[in-house]
């Protein structure tokens, strides 16, 4: 999910809820809309398919408390218009990389993206976390959350209706068992990058503005590994096979995505892992079909049976 999506898309409106709606009610709203706009119930309707993708994307963000908080903070910040192009947010400029925002206060452009060296809080702290910058006395680069992983499973029709517990065997990145994620050969320790002082970013001055950009020396990691681990070659991760036991809930639909929080790729240096998304494919049944949560069957009968009634 990009920062642009967070700013431009109204996920609350997509689900028909308000910003104060509890998570439990958001789930109810999603389930109701998902049943209405699911592709199985609207075959041949591209508009319904796009609507289903829209509500699924909104639910992925709003059902996660951490991502919902990040989404709310970003939209609240940009809704004020202080940093929107054409709104006057960058209308004035000082000689030290400052822009004048509405109301007359000055904002250092470097601080906005985590390049400032001040010890105080402010917009730099908020945007630094959102855009991967980071600031503060230590200037240590924030460890990144692990990547999300997606896999697919195929279920029989009856399994999808009744629910089933299945084992998933995955080959995904995992913490290196030799260096335990540090990337350095056991007995050695990574050191802070001398170019960026361990922040992962360097500052470049251009036309009175200070811009932060990824450090080329350490490739934005903030660390230099003099003796890389022989197992992972300094990456801190290796491809590992693992088996997860996953419970597929009853009534799952074809192409539905199930999110398993914290079951994705591990994060950097103790950061939280990503999520695992399981895309479910349901094979058709030779007799039964589904209409939402209902089962249907088509039974051919003769005219006398229709008139007089019959046991089929």
C-alpha positions in Angstrom: 0.0 0.0 0.0 1.6 3.3 -1.1 1.5 6.6 0.8 -0.4 8.0 -2.2 -3.2 5.5 -1.7 -3.4 6.5 2.0 -3.8 10.1 1.1 -6.2 9.8 -1.9 -8.4 6.9 -0.9 -11.2 7.1 1.6 -11.3 3.6 3.1 -14.1 4.6 5.6 -16.3 5.7 2.7 -15.6 2.5 0.8 -17.0 0.4 3.7 -19.8 2.9 4.5 -18.5 3.5 8.1 -17.2 6.4 10.0 -13.8 7.1 11.5 -15.2 6.3 15.0 -16.6 2.9 14.0 -15.2 0.1 16.2 -13.2 -2.7 14.5 -15.9 -5.3 15.2 -18.5 -3.2 13.3 -16.0 -2.6 10.4 -15.7 -6.4 10.0 -19.5 -6.7 9.9 -19.7 -4.0 7.2 -17.0 -5.7 5.2 -18.7 -9.1 5.3 -22.0 -7.6 4.2 -20.5 -5.8 1.3 -18.3 -8.7 0.3 -21.4 -10.9 0.0 -23.1 -8.3 -2.1 -20.2 -7.6 -4.5 -18.4 -10.9 -4.6 -17.6 -11.9 -8.2 -19.4 -15.2 -7.8 -22.6 -13.4 -7.1 -22.0 -10.9 -10.0 -20.6 -12.9 -12.8 -19.8 -10.8 -15.9 -20.1 -7.5 -13.9 -16.6 -5.8 -14.0 -18.0 -3.0 -11.8 -18.9 -5.4 -9.0 -15.4 -6.9 -9.2 -13.7 -3.5 -8.9 -16.0 -2.7 -6.0 -15.1 -6.0 -4.3 -11.3 -5.2 -4.7 -12.0 -1.7 -3.3 -13.7 -2.9 -0.1 -11.1 -5.7 0.4 -8.3 -3.1 0.2 -10.1 -0.9 2.7 -10.7 -3.8 5.0 -7.0 -4.9 4.9 -6.1 -1.4 6.3 -8.9 -0.7 8.7 -9.0 -4.1 10.3 -5.3 -3.7 11.4 -5.1 -1.3 14.4 -1.5 -0.3 13.6 -2.2 0.4 9.9 -5.4 2.1 10.7 -3.6 4.5 13.1 -1.0 5.2 10.4 -3.7 5.8 7.8 -5.6 8.2 10.1 -2.5 10.1 11.0 -1.4 10.6 7.4 -4.9 11.7 6.2 -5.3 14.0 9.2 -2.0 15.7 8.4 -2.6 16.2 4.7 -6.2 17.2 5.2 -5.1 20.4 6.8 -3.6 21.4 3.4 -0.3 22.5 5.0 1.8 20.5 2.7 -0.4 20.0 -0.4 1.1 21.5 -3.6 -0.8 24.6 -4.7 -2.3 25.2 -1.2 0.3 27.6 -0.1 2.2 25.1 2.0 5.4 25.8 0.1 4.6 29.3 -0.9 7.5 31.0 0.8 11.0 29.9 1.1 13.9 30.9 3.3 17.6 30.7 2.7 18.1 27.7 5.1 15.7 25.3 3.5 12.6 26.5 5.3 9.2 26.8 3.7 6.4 29.0 5.0 3.2 27.1 5.8 -0.3 28.6 6.3 -0.4 30.6 9.5 3.1 32.0 9.2 5.2 29.2 10.8 8.3 27.9 9.1 8.9 24.2 8.3 12.4 22.8 7.5 12.0 20.6 4.4 14.8 18.4 5.7 12.9 17.8 9.0 9.8 16.7 7.1 11.6 13.7 5.6 13.7 12.7 8.6 16.9 14.6 7.8 16.7 17.1 10.6 19.0 16.9 13.6 16.8 18.6 16.2 15.9 16.7 19.3 12.3 17.9 19.5 9.2 16.4 18.0 6.9 17.7 15.3 6.0 16.9 11.8 9.4 15.3 11.1 8.6 12.6 13.7 5.3 11.8 12.1 6.4 11.8 8.5 9.7 10.2 9.4 7.9 7.1 10.5 5.6 7.1 7.5 8.2 7.5 4.8 11.0 5.4 6.5 13.1 8.4 7.5 13.7 8.6 11.2 15.4 11.3 13.4 16.5 11.8 17.0 19.8 12.0 18.9 20.9 8.5 17.9 20.0 9.0 14.2 19.7 5.2 13.9 17.7 4.0 10.9 14.4 2.4 11.9 14.3 -1.3 11.3 11.8 -2.2 8.5 8.8 -4.4 9.0 8.9 -7.8 7.2 7.4 -8.2 3.8 4.0 -9.6 3.3 3.8 -13.1 1.7 1.0 -14.5 -0.5 0.2 -18.1 -1.2 -2.7 -20.0 -2.8 -4.7 -23.1 -1.8 -7.3 -25.0 -3.6 -10.3 -26.5 -1.6 -13.1 -28.8 -2.6 -16.6 -27.3 -2.5 -17.7 -29.1 0.6 -14.5 -28.2 2.4 -15.1 -24.5 1.7 -18.7 -24.7 2.9 -17.9 -26.6 6.2 -14.4 -25.1 6.9 -11.2 -27.1 7.1 -7.8 -27.1 8.8 -5.0 -27.6 6.3 -1.1 -27.6 6.5 0.7 -25.1 4.4 4.3 -25.7 3.4 6.0 -22.5 2.5 9.5 -21.6 1.3 10.0 -18.1 2.5 12.8 -15.8 3.8 13.6 -16.5 7.4 16.1 -15.3 10.0 19.5 -16.7 9.4 20.2 -19.5 12.0 23.9 -18.8 11.9 24.1 -15.0 12.5 20.6 -14.7 13.9 19.7 -11.9 11.5 22.7 -9.6 12.1 24.3 -10.5 8.7 27.8 -10.6 10.3 29.9 -13.7 10.8 29.6 -15.0 14.4 32.1 -13.3 16.6 32.0 -10.1 14.6 29.7 -7.1 14.9 28.3 -4.7 12.2 29.4 -1.1 12.6 27.6 2.2 11.9 28.1 3.5 8.4 30.7 6.4 8.6 29.0 8.3 5.7 25.5 8.6 7.2 26.4 8.0 10.9 24.1 5.0 10.9 20.9 6.8 9.8 20.8 5.2 6.3 20.3 8.6 4.7 22.5 11.5 3.6 21.5 15.1 3.2 22.1 16.9 -0.1 21.7 20.7 -0.4 20.2 22.1 -3.6 19.0 25.6 -4.1 18.6 26.4 -0.5 16.8 23.2 0.3 18.1 20.2 2.1 17.0 16.8 0.7 17.5 13.5 2.3 18.4 10.5 0.1 19.4 6.9 0.7 23.1 6.5 1.6 25.0 4.9 -1.2 27.8 3.6 1.0 25.6 1.3 3.1 22.7 1.1 0.7 20.4 2.7 3.2 20.9 0.0 5.9 22.9 2.3 8.2 25.4 -0.5 8.8 28.7 -1.7 7.4 29.4 -5.5 7.7 33.1 -6.1 7.4 32.8 -9.9 7.6 29.6 -11.1 6.1 28.0 -14.3 7.5 29.1 -17.3 5.4 25.5 -18.7 5.4 23.4 -15.7 4.3 26.2 -13.6 2.7 25.4 -10.7 4.9 21.6 -10.6 4.2 20.6 -11.8 7.7 18.0 -14.0 6.0 17.9 -17.4 4.3 15.2 -19.2 2.3 13.6 -21.7 4.7 10.9 -24.2 4.5 8.2 -24.1 7.2 4.8 -25.7 7.7 1.9 -23.7 9.1 -1.4 -25.1 10.2 -4.1 -22.8 8.9 -7.8 -22.9 9.8 -10.0 -22.0 6.8 -13.3 -20.6 8.1 -16.6 -22.1 7.0 -18.3 -20.4 4.1 -15.1 -19.1 2.4 -15.7 -17.9 -1.1 -13.6 -18.5 -4.3 -10.7 -16.0 -4.6 -11.2 -14.8 -1.0 -8.0 -13.6 0.7 -7.4 -14.7 4.3 -4.9 -12.7 6.3 -2.7 -14.3 8.9 -1.1 -11.5 10.9 2.6 -11.9 11.7 3.1 -15.0 9.6 5.0 -13.3 6.7 8.7 -12.6 6.2 10.7 -11.6 9.3 11.5 -7.9 9.9 14.9 -6.4 10.1 16.8 -6.4 13.4 13.8 -7.4 15.6 11.2 -5.4 13.7 7.7 -7.2 13.5 7.2 -9.7 10.7 4.9 -9.1 7.7 1.6 -10.8 7.2 0.7 -14.0 5.2 -2.2 -13.7 2.8 -3.8 -17.0 1.7 -5.9 -16.8 -1.6 -8.5 -19.6 -1.6 -9.7 -21.2 -4.8 -12.8 -23.4 -4.6 -13.4 -26.2 -7.1 -17.0 -26.4 -8.4 -19.4 -29.1 -7.1 -21.0 -31.4 -9.7 -24.5 -30.8 -8.2 -24.5 -28.0 -5.7 -24.0 -24.3 -6.3 -23.8 -21.3 -3.9 -25.8 -18.2 -3.8 -24.2 -16.1 -1.1 -24.5 -18.2 2.1 -27.2 -20.5 0.6 -26.8 -23.8 -1.2 -28.8 -24.5 -4.3 -29.4 -27.6 -6.5 -31.2 -27.9 -9.8 -33.3 -31.1 -10.0 -35.0 -32.1 -13.3 -38.5 -33.5 -12.9 -41.3 -34.7 -15.3 -44.6 -33.0 -15.8 -46.6 -35.5 -13.8 -44.1 -35.2 -10.9 -44.6 -31.4 -11.0 -48.3 -31.7 -11.0 -48.8 -34.5 -8.5 -45.6 -34.1 -6.4 -42.9 -36.7 -6.0 -40.0 -37.7 -3.9 -36.8 -37.2 -5.8 
